[in-house]
Amino acid sequence: MAAGIKRDSHPTTQKVTTQLKDISKRLPLRVLSEADFKHWQQRGYVIVRNAVDAAHVERLKALLWEFEEKDPNDPATWYTPQRRDHIMKELNGTGMVEIYNHQYLWDNRQQQRVYDAFVDIWDIEELWVSIDRANLNPPKKVPGPNQNGFIHWDSDTSLDPLPIGVQGVLSLVRQDGDIGGFQCIPELFYDFDNWVKTQPADRDPMHPDTTGLTITNIEMEPGDLMIFNTLLAHGVRPNHSINSGNRVRMAQYISMFPANEDDVIERAERVRLWRELDHPRRDAFPGDPREWEKKHATTAKLTELGEKLLGLRSWG
């Protein structure tokens, strides 16, 4: 592994020591209902409806088409090869868009409703937002070797104690039926401690054996935000809509985690990524060899909340 590259695909935290499914709320719920929060703790995910308004959704969709040099009205342009391969091989060909710091991405990250949802999840107000990318996934033209997509964990489940983290997906289109999208195994999240006792000692800690487990497909509307625990086994099912509407799946990845302001190196790196429109140095993020953002965008303007979510301004 190259120096400076982290194996895990998303940030986890050591500032919280109780698994999120086990915490007792101190702060009043801002966005989630009591039923939402119970579902989150038992099933490992929750959907926040209308987290981002339609105008922000539509302009980001237009940006992603421009960034990818594809025409939404011309399917012949949708199937250019990805520009770099992923170290995490299951991500190859899944439509990842290597854009990280454009103003439109930051505008969605610093939405009050989005932030409030993560406060509900973490029961903490002092959060940082992940610097993550987007997705544009056209229908498969021909069936691939894996018709059902993949299932993995974002965190290494062999660690003791288990990592604590979350991830989020903001849907930019209606996600239902053949268009594919997020899939997960809630029963494995809920019963992980018992399940792992039945597995061999040399099991793959990033990819579960799904034999006998039920995979759940998630449906969302444009502007809906789904937040899921990184210990929820999940993945992406292929887009098979070529004969049922020929629709493209589009999303932005947004997550938050407890701010670690004492880590001056990480804080400085986050600010650098924002200021220089660069990509994180993690296995899952190969970056854009064209450096399109650096050439066609400027450093995003942040609100006071956005500055705190980045680490530019202290929560103290």
C-alpha positions as a Markdown table, in Angstrom:
| # | Residue | x | y | z |
|---|---|---|---|---|
| 1 | Met | 0.0 | 0.0 | 0.0 |
| 2 | Ala | 1.4 | 3.4 | -0.9 |
| 3 | Ala | 2.6 | 5.6 | 1.9 |
| 4 | Gly | 0.0 | 7.9 | 3.3 |
| 5 | Ile | -2.9 | 5.9 | 1.9 |
| 6 | Lys | -5.4 | 4.7 | 4.4 |
| 7 | Arg | -7.1 | 1.3 | 4.0 |
| 8 | Asp | -10.6 | 2.2 | 5.3 |
| 9 | Ser | -12.8 | 4.0 | 2.9 |
| 10 | His | -14.4 | 6.4 | 5.3 |
| 11 | Pro | -13.5 | 8.1 | 8.6 |
| 12 | Thr | -14.2 | 6.4 | 11.9 |
| 13 | Thr | -13.8 | 7.8 | 15.4 |
| 14 | Gln | -12.1 | 7.1 | 18.7 |
| 15 | Lys | -13.8 | 10.0 | 20.4 |
| 16 | Val | -16.9 | 7.9 | 20.9 |
| 17 | Thr | -16.5 | 4.6 | 22.7 |
| 18 | Thr | -20.1 | 3.3 | 22.8 |
| 19 | Gln | -21.4 | 1.7 | 19.6 |
| 20 | Leu | -24.1 | 4.0 | 18.0 |
| 21 | Lys | -26.7 | 1.2 | 18.3 |
| 22 | Asp | -26.3 | 1.3 | 22.0 |
| 23 | Ile | -26.2 | 5.0 | 22.9 |
| 24 | Ser | -28.9 | 6.6 | 25.0 |
| 25 | Lys | -29.9 | 10.1 | 23.8 |
| 26 | Arg | -29.0 | 13.2 | 25.7 |
| 27 | Leu | -29.8 | 15.8 | 23.1 |
| 28 | Pro | -33.4 | 16.3 | 21.9 |
| 29 | Leu | -34.1 | 14.9 | 18.4 |
| 30 | Arg | -34.0 | 17.7 | 15.7 |
| 31 | Val | -34.9 | 15.9 | 12.5 |
| 32 | Leu | -35.5 | 12.2 | 13.3 |
| 33 | Ser | -38.6 | 10.9 | 15.0 |
| 34 | Glu | -38.5 | 8.5 | 17.9 |
| 35 | Ala | -39.5 | 5.8 | 15.5 |
| 36 | Asp | -36.7 | 6.8 | 13.1 |
| 37 | Phe | -34.1 | 6.7 | 15.8 |
| 38 | Lys | -35.3 | 3.2 | 16.9 |
| 39 | His | -35.1 | 2.0 | 13.3 |
| 40 | Trp | -31.6 | 3.5 | 13.1 |
| 41 | Gln | -30.4 | 1.6 | 16.2 |
| 42 | Gln | -32.0 | -1.7 | 15.3 |
| 43 | Arg | -31.6 | -1.8 | 11.5 |
| 44 | Gly | -28.4 | 0.2 | 11.0 |
| 45 | Tyr | -29.8 | 2.9 | 8.6 |
| 46 | Val | -32.4 | 5.7 | 8.5 |
| 47 | Ile | -33.8 | 7.8 | 5.6 |
| 48 | Val | -34.1 | 11.6 | 6.1 |
| 49 | Arg | -36.8 | 12.8 | 3.6 |
| 50 | Asn | -36.3 | 16.1 | 1.8 |
| 51 | Ala | -32.9 | 16.7 | 3.3 |
| 52 | Val | -31.9 | 18.9 | 0.4 |
| 53 | Asp | -34.3 | 21.0 | -1.8 |
| 54 | Ala | -35.0 | 20.4 | -5.5 |
| 55 | Ala | -33.0 | 23.3 | -6.7 |
| 56 | His | -29.8 | 22.1 | -5.1 |
| 57 | Val | -30.4 | 18.6 | -6.4 |
| 58 | Glu | -30.9 | 19.7 | -10.0 |
| 59 | Arg | -27.9 | 22.0 | -10.2 |
| 60 | Leu | -25.6 | 19.2 | -8.8 |
| 61 | Lys | -27.0 | 16.7 | -11.4 |
| 62 | Ala | -26.1 | 19.2 | -14.2 |
| 63 | Leu | -22.6 | 19.6 | -12.7 |
| 64 | Leu | -22.0 | 15.9 | -12.6 |
| 65 | Trp | -22.9 | 15.5 | -16.2 |
| 66 | Glu | -20.6 | 18.3 | -17.2 |
| 67 | Phe | -17.8 | 16.9 | -15.0 |
| 68 | Glu | -18.1 | 13.5 | -16.5 |
| 69 | Glu | -18.2 | 14.9 | -20.1 |
| 70 | Lys | -21.5 | 13.1 | -20.8 |
| 71 | Asp | -24.8 | 14.2 | -22.2 |
| 72 | Pro | -27.9 | 13.2 | -20.2 |
| 73 | Asn | -29.9 | 13.1 | -23.5 |
| 74 | Asp | -27.4 | 10.9 | -25.4 |
| 75 | Pro | -26.9 | 7.4 | -24.0 |
| 76 | Ala | -24.1 | 6.9 | -26.5 |
| 77 | Thr | -22.0 | 9.2 | -24.3 |
| 78 | Trp | -22.7 | 7.4 | -21.0 |
| 79 | Tyr | -20.2 | 4.5 | -21.3 |
| 80 | Thr | -16.7 | 6.0 | -21.4 |
| 81 | Pro | -14.2 | 4.0 | -19.3 |
| 82 | Gln | -13.4 | 5.1 | -15.8 |
| 83 | Arg | -10.3 | 7.3 | -15.7 |
| 84 | Arg | -8.5 | 5.4 | -12.9 |
| 85 | Asp | -9.0 | 2.0 | -11.4 |
| 86 | His | -9.8 | 1.6 | -7.7 |
| 87 | Ile | -7.6 | -0.2 | -5.2 |
| 88 | Met | -10.9 | -1.4 | -3.7 |
| 89 | Lys | -11.7 | -3.5 | -6.8 |
| 90 | Glu | -15.5 | -3.9 | -6.1 |
| 91 | Leu | -15.8 | -0.2 | -6.8 |
| 92 | Asn | -14.6 | -0.5 | -10.4 |
| 93 | Gly | -17.4 | 0.2 | -12.8 |
| 94 | Thr | -19.8 | 1.4 | -10.2 |
| 95 | Gly | -20.1 | 5.0 | -11.5 |
| 96 | Met | -17.9 | 6.8 | -8.9 |
| 97 | Val | -17.4 | 10.5 | -9.8 |
| 98 | Glu | -14.1 | 11.8 | -8.6 |
| 99 | Ile | -15.3 | 15.3 | -7.6 |
| 100 | Tyr | -14.8 | 16.3 | -4.0 |
| 101 | Asn | -14.8 | 20.1 | -3.3 |
| 102 | His | -17.0 | 22.0 | -5.7 |
| 103 | Gln | -19.2 | 24.7 | -4.3 |
| 104 | Tyr | -22.4 | 22.6 | -5.0 |
| 105 | Leu | -21.1 | 19.7 | -3.0 |
| 106 | Trp | -20.2 | 22.0 | -0.1 |
| 107 | Asp | -23.6 | 23.7 | -0.3 |
| 108 | Asn | -25.3 | 20.4 | 0.4 |
| 109 | Arg | -22.9 | 19.4 | 3.1 |
| 110 | Gln | -23.6 | 22.7 | 5.1 |
| 111 | Gln | -27.4 | 22.4 | 4.9 |
| 112 | Gln | -28.8 | 22.8 | 8.4 |
| 113 | Arg | -31.2 | 19.8 | 8.0 |
| 114 | Val | -28.4 | 17.6 | 6.9 |
| 115 | Tyr | -26.2 | 18.6 | 9.8 |
| 116 | Asp | -29.1 | 18.3 | 12.3 |
| 117 | Ala | -29.7 | 14.7 | 11.1 |
| 118 | Phe | -26.2 | 13.7 | 11.9 |
| 119 | Val | -26.4 | 15.4 | 15.3 |
| 120 | Asp | -29.4 | 13.2 | 16.0 |
| 121 | Ile | -27.3 | 10.1 | 15.0 |
| 122 | Trp | -24.2 | 10.9 | 17.0 |
| 123 | Asp | -25.8 | 12.8 | 19.9 |
| 124 | Ile | -23.0 | 15.3 | 19.5 |
| 125 | Glu | -23.0 | 18.8 | 18.0 |
| 126 | Glu | -19.3 | 19.2 | 17.3 |
| 127 | Leu | -19.0 | 17.3 | 14.0 |
| 128 | Trp | -16.8 | 17.3 | 10.9 |
| 129 | Val | -18.2 | 16.5 | 7.5 |
| 130 | Ser | -16.5 | 13.9 | 5.2 |
| 131 | Ile | -14.8 | 15.1 | 2.1 |
| 132 | Asp | -16.4 | 12.6 | -0.3 |
| 133 | Arg | -17.5 | 12.3 | -3.9 |
| 134 | Ala | -20.6 | 11.6 | -6.0 |
| 135 | Asn | -22.0 | 8.8 | -8.3 |
| 136 | Leu | -23.4 | 8.6 | -11.8 |
| 137 | Asn | -24.3 | 5.1 | -12.8 |
| 138 | Pro | -25.9 | 4.4 | -16.2 |
| 139 | Pro | -27.8 | 1.1 | -16.9 |
| 140 | Lys | -25.8 | -1.9 | -17.7 |
| 141 | Lys | -25.8 | -2.5 | -21.5 |
| 142 | Val | -25.1 | -6.2 | -21.1 |
| 143 | Pro | -25.5 | -8.4 | -18.0 |
| 144 | Gly | -22.3 | -8.6 | -16.0 |
| 145 | Pro | -20.8 | -11.5 | -14.0 |
| 146 | Asn | -22.5 | -10.4 | -10.8 |
| 147 | Gln | -26.2 | -9.6 | -11.4 |
| 148 | Asn | -26.8 | -8.8 | -7.8 |
| 149 | Gly | -24.0 | -6.3 | -7.2 |
| 150 | Phe | -21.7 | -6.5 | -4.2 |
| 151 | Ile | -21.9 | -6.5 | -0.4 |
| 152 | His | -19.1 | -5.2 | 1.8 |
| 153 | Trp | -18.3 | -3.3 | 5.0 |
| 154 | Asp | -16.7 | 0.1 | 5.0 |
| 155 | Ser | -14.8 | -0.8 | 8.2 |
| 156 | Asp | -12.6 | -3.7 | 9.2 |
| 157 | Thr | -14.9 | -6.0 | 11.3 |
| 158 | Ser | -12.0 | -8.0 | 12.7 |
| 159 | Leu | -10.9 | -5.1 | 14.9 |
| 160 | Asp | -11.6 | -5.2 | 18.6 |
| 161 | Pro | -13.2 | -2.9 | 19.6 |
| 162 | Leu | -15.2 | -2.6 | 16.4 |
| 163 | Pro | -14.8 | 0.7 | 14.5 |
| 164 | Ile | -17.5 | 3.4 | 15.1 |
| 165 | Gly | -18.6 | 5.4 | 12.0 |
| 166 | Val | -21.4 | 6.3 | 9.7 |
| 167 | Gln | -21.8 | 7.0 | 6.0 |
| 168 | Gly | -24.5 | 8.9 | 4.1 |
| 169 | Val | -26.0 | 8.9 | 0.6 |
| 170 | Leu | -28.0 | 11.8 | -0.8 |
| 171 | Ser | -30.1 | 10.6 | -3.7 |
| 172 | Leu | -30.3 | 12.9 | -6.7 |
| 173 | Val | -32.9 | 10.8 | -8.6 |
| 174 | Arg | -35.7 | 8.5 | -7.7 |
| 175 | Gln | -34.1 | 5.2 | -6.6 |
| 176 | Asp | -36.4 | 2.3 | -7.1 |
| 177 | Gly | -36.7 | -1.0 | -8.9 |
| 178 | Asp | -34.4 | -1.7 | -11.8 |
| 179 | Ile | -32.3 | 1.5 | -11.4 |
| 180 | Gly | -30.4 | -0.3 | -8.7 |
| 181 | Gly | -28.7 | 1.5 | -5.8 |
| 182 | Phe | -28.1 | 0.9 | -2.2 |
| 183 | Gln | -28.6 | -2.6 | -0.8 |
| 184 | Cys | -27.9 | -3.9 | 2.7 |
| 185 | Ile | -28.3 | -6.7 | 5.2 |
| 186 | Pro | -30.0 | -5.2 | 8.4 |
| 187 | Glu | -30.3 | -8.6 | 10.1 |
| 188 | Leu | -26.5 | -9.0 | 10.0 |
| 189 | Phe | -26.1 | -5.6 | 11.6 |
| 190 | Tyr | -28.5 | -6.4 | 14.4 |
| 191 | Asp | -27.2 | -9.9 | 15.1 |
| 192 | Phe | -23.5 | -9.4 | 14.2 |
| 193 | Asp | -22.1 | -10.6 | 17.6 |
| 194 | Asn | -23.9 | -13.9 | 17.3 |
| 195 | Trp | -23.3 | -14.3 | 13.6 |
| 196 | Val | -19.5 | -13.8 | 13.8 |
| 197 | Lys | -19.3 | -16.7 | 16.3 |
| 198 | Thr | -20.5 | -19.0 | 13.5 |
| 199 | Gln | -17.8 | -17.8 | 11.0 |
| 200 | Pro | -14.3 | -19.3 | 10.4 |
| 201 | Ala | -11.3 | -17.6 | 12.1 |
| 202 | Asp | -9.9 | -16.6 | 8.7 |
| 203 | Arg | -13.2 | -15.0 | 7.4 |
| 204 | Asp | -12.9 | -11.9 | 5.2 |
| 205 | Pro | -13.4 | -8.9 | 7.6 |
| 206 | Met | -14.4 | -6.6 | 4.7 |
| 207 | His | -16.8 | -9.0 | 2.8 |
| 208 | Pro | -19.3 | -11.2 | 4.7 |
| 209 | Asp | -20.5 | -14.6 | 3.5 |
| 210 | Thr | -24.1 | -13.8 | 2.7 |
| 211 | Thr | -25.3 | -17.4 | 2.6 |
| 212 | Gly | -28.7 | -17.5 | 4.2 |
| 213 | Leu | -29.0 | -13.8 | 4.7 |
| 214 | Thr | -31.6 | -11.5 | 3.2 |
| 215 | Ile | -30.5 | -8.5 | 1.1 |
| 216 | Thr | -32.8 | -5.4 | 1.4 |
| 217 | Asn | -33.1 | -2.9 | -1.4 |
| 218 | Ile | -33.6 | 0.7 | -0.4 |
| 219 | Glu | -35.9 | 3.1 | -2.3 |
| 220 | Met | -35.4 | 6.9 | -2.1 |
| 221 | Glu | -36.7 | 10.1 | -3.7 |
| 222 | Pro | -34.5 | 13.0 | -5.0 |
| 223 | Gly | -33.2 | 15.0 | -2.1 |
| 224 | Asp | -33.6 | 12.1 | 0.4 |
| 225 | Leu | -30.5 | 11.4 | 2.6 |
| 226 | Met | -29.9 | 7.9 | 3.8 |
| 227 | Ile | -27.5 | 7.5 | 6.8 |
| 228 | Phe | -26.1 | 4.1 | 7.6 |
| 229 | Asn | -23.7 | 2.6 | 10.2 |
| 230 | Thr | -20.4 | 1.5 | 8.8 |
| 231 | Leu | -21.0 | -1.9 | 10.5 |
| 232 | Leu | -24.0 | -2.4 | 8.3 |
| 233 | Ala | -23.0 | -4.7 | 5.4 |
| 234 | His | -24.0 | -3.0 | 2.3 |
| 235 | Gly | -23.3 | -2.4 | -1.4 |
| 236 | Val | -24.6 | -1.3 | -4.7 |
| 237 | Arg | -26.8 | -3.3 | -6.9 |
| 238 | Pro | -26.4 | -2.9 | -10.7 |
| 239 | Asn | -28.6 | -0.6 | -12.8 |
| 240 | His | -30.7 | -2.9 | -15.0 |
| 241 | Ser | -33.1 | -0.2 | -16.3 |
| 242 | Ile | -31.9 | -0.3 | -19.9 |
| 243 | Asn | -35.2 | -2.0 | -20.9 |
| 244 | Ser | -37.4 | -0.1 | -18.4 |
| 245 | Gly | -36.8 | 3.6 | -18.8 |
| 246 | Asn | -33.0 | 3.7 | -19.3 |
| 247 | Arg | -32.5 | 5.7 | -16.2 |
| 248 | Val | -29.2 | 6.9 | -14.7 |
| 249 | Arg | -28.7 | 6.6 | -10.9 |
| 250 | Met | -27.0 | 9.7 | -9.3 |
| 251 | Ala | -26.1 | 10.5 | -5.8 |
| 252 | Gln | -23.7 | 12.5 | -3.5 |
| 253 | Tyr | -22.0 | 10.9 | -0.5 |
| 254 | Ile | -22.3 | 12.9 | 2.7 |
| 255 | Ser | -21.3 | 11.9 | 6.1 |
| 256 | Met | -20.3 | 13.4 | 9.5 |
| 257 | Phe | -18.3 | 12.3 | 12.5 |
| 258 | Pro | -17.1 | 13.8 | 15.8 |
| 259 | Ala | -14.6 | 16.6 | 15.2 |
| 260 | Asn | -11.0 | 15.8 | 16.2 |
| 261 | Glu | -9.7 | 19.3 | 16.6 |
| 262 | Asp | -6.6 | 18.2 | 18.6 |
| 263 | Asp | -5.3 | 16.3 | 15.5 |
| 264 | Val | -3.6 | 19.3 | 13.9 |
| 265 | Ile | -2.3 | 17.2 | 11.0 |
| 266 | Glu | -5.7 | 15.9 | 10.0 |
| 267 | Arg | -7.3 | 19.3 | 10.5 |
| 268 | Ala | -4.7 | 21.0 | 8.3 |
| 269 | Glu | -5.1 | 18.3 | 5.6 |
| 270 | Arg | -8.8 | 18.7 | 5.5 |
| 271 | Val | -8.4 | 22.5 | 5.1 |
| 272 | Arg | -5.8 | 21.9 | 2.3 |
| 273 | Leu | -8.2 | 19.5 | 0.4 |
| 274 | Trp | -10.9 | 22.2 | 0.5 |
| 275 | Arg | -8.6 | 25.0 | -0.4 |
| 276 | Glu | -6.7 | 23.2 | -3.2 |
| 277 | Leu | -9.7 | 21.2 | -4.5 |
| 278 | Asp | -7.9 | 17.9 | -3.9 |
| 279 | His | -9.1 | 14.4 | -3.1 |
| 280 | Pro | -8.5 | 12.4 | 0.2 |
| 281 | Arg | -5.7 | 9.9 | 0.3 |
| 282 | Arg | -7.7 | 6.7 | 1.0 |
| 283 | Asp | -8.0 | 3.4 | -0.8 |
| 284 | Ala | -11.4 | 4.1 | -2.1 |
| 285 | Phe | -10.6 | 7.5 | -3.7 |
| 286 | Pro | -8.3 | 7.4 | -6.8 |
| 287 | Gly | -8.9 | 11.0 | -7.7 |
| 288 | Asp | -9.3 | 12.7 | -11.1 |
| 289 | Pro | -6.2 | 12.5 | -13.4 |
| 290 | Arg | -7.6 | 15.6 | -15.3 |
| 291 | Glu | -7.7 | 17.7 | -12.1 |
| 292 | Trp | -11.0 | 19.2 | -13.5 |
| 293 | Glu | -12.0 | 20.9 | -10.3 |
| 294 | Lys | -8.7 | 22.7 | -10.0 |
| 295 | Lys | -9.0 | 24.0 | -13.5 |
| 296 | His | -12.7 | 24.8 | -13.6 |
| 297 | Ala | -13.8 | 25.6 | -10.1 |
| 298 | Thr | -12.7 | 27.9 | -7.2 |
| 299 | Thr | -12.4 | 27.2 | -3.5 |
| 300 | Ala | -15.9 | 26.8 | -2.1 |
| 301 | Lys | -17.4 | 29.6 | 0.0 |
| 302 | Leu | -18.5 | 28.3 | 3.4 |
| 303 | Thr | -21.0 | 29.4 | 5.9 |
| 304 | Glu | -20.1 | 29.6 | 9.6 |
| 305 | Leu | -21.5 | 26.1 | 10.0 |
| 306 | Gly | -19.5 | 24.9 | 6.9 |
| 307 | Glu | -16.3 | 26.3 | 8.4 |
| 308 | Lys | -16.9 | 24.3 | 11.6 |
| 309 | Leu | -17.8 | 21.2 | 9.6 |
| 310 | Leu | -14.5 | 21.5 | 7.7 |
| 311 | Gly | -12.3 | 22.3 | 10.7 |
| 312 | Leu | -11.4 | 25.8 | 9.5 |
| 313 | Arg | -13.3 | 27.3 | 12.5 |
| 314 | Ser | -13.2 | 25.7 | 16.0 |
| 315 | Trp | -16.4 | 24.5 | 17.6 |
| 316 | Gly | -15.1 | 25.8 | 20.9 |
